[in-house]
Amino acid sequence: MPGRRVLKSVAHDVGEALVSRNDDLRGYWTLGQLLAHALASNHTRLEVDLVCGASKPSLIGTPLDTIPSSWTDVFWTNVEHKKIPRAFVGSATAVVDFDLSSERPAAVRAGLREHSFACQLRVNDDRGRTYAWSTEGWCFPHDPSVEHRSARGA
């Protein structure tokens, strides 16, 4: 049985998966949809409890309401894949922060504007130790007229 230190790998792998362009919701990049939501609602921070699937602010009643449960599934699948007992996980949180004041032209298409984001993933084990991962990047808001829809998320 792997030790608790493998939770550092879980934090890394799950974090990379959440910001990946392969993370899609109904065929479109999840992060781009979250940015579009942030621009429309002015909620620039999303925090998801990966143990139970709750989010702050709540996405219930929005087209994005399946994101917390989807991210929770990714987390627990990774934990199980690495053969880590669920009892080793005390808590796990993913946080995405968008900086709406920073923008630049998108490299993929003239006229699109990208905004910067930061993503952190923290896993606390049952003994109180924290395993963290973070990254920063740029993304543009969801626009179905520009994006190609993935058949995977359809």
Secondary structure, DSSP 4 states (H G I P E B T S, - for coil): ---TTHHHHHHHHHHHHHHSTT-EETTEEHHHHHHHHHHHH---EEEEETTT--EES--TTSTTTTHHHHHHHHHHHHHHHTT--GGGEEEEEEEEEEEEEEEEE-SSSTT-EEEEEEEEEEEEETTS-EEEEEEEEEE----TTTSPPPSS--
